[in-house]
Amino acid sequence: MKRLFIAIPFIATRETLDELNELKYQFRRDSISWVKPENLHFTLQFLGNTKEETIPVVSEILQKTTQDFSKTTGLIKGLNYFSQKGYPKVIYSETKGISQLEEMATRINTAIEPMGYSPDHKKFKSHLTFGRIKELNDVIHFKRIIEAFKEKPFQKFDISEVILFQSILTQEGPIYKPLEKFDLK
């Protein structure tokens, strides 16, 4: 079994990395697991544990599904957070100007559902996760910082491929190994 997900890679600019370092400094008293720069990505579908013999079928579906989409450019802008029971759990930036991400995620989800993958019933929200919150020392301080970055444009980025990744969990954090790449037209 391999733990898989389908995503679009994101390459952060030096300026974006500097902004992230500033955020890390602002939240230095909090317990936040920050995503390593080389692991930044836009998740289209999390597959979870997948049998090895199923991977070629998933690849074939991705090849067919992604061929209808073109390369494009978008923007990540602002900071926000997902919460669980009212408590902030994930810090992210929203994507702007890339409506095809939602359509791509929906098509992939629909295409692989007959294989037994459960569809995510939440509405797809295109975002770039920066960190997962374990514990905040001061929620008001956290919300104040997030609000200060609410409209901050981080960077433009290109979407040119979709990747089927294997997530290998280690004590130092996950390693994302590309299994197959699907170029957009």
Salt bridges, closest charged atoms under 4 A:
ASP18 OD1 - ARG14 NE 3.28
GLU19 OE2 - LYS152 NZ 3.38
GLU52 OE1 - LYS2 NZ 3.79
GLU60 OE2 - LYS64 NZ 3.30
ASP68 OD2 - ARG107 NH1 2.93
GLU94 OE1 - LYS96 NZ 3.16
GLU94 OE2 - LYS125 NZ 3.60
GLU102 OE2 - LYS123 NZ 2.68
GLU103 OE2 - ARG107 NH2 2.79
GLU151 OE1 - LYS77 NZ 3.28
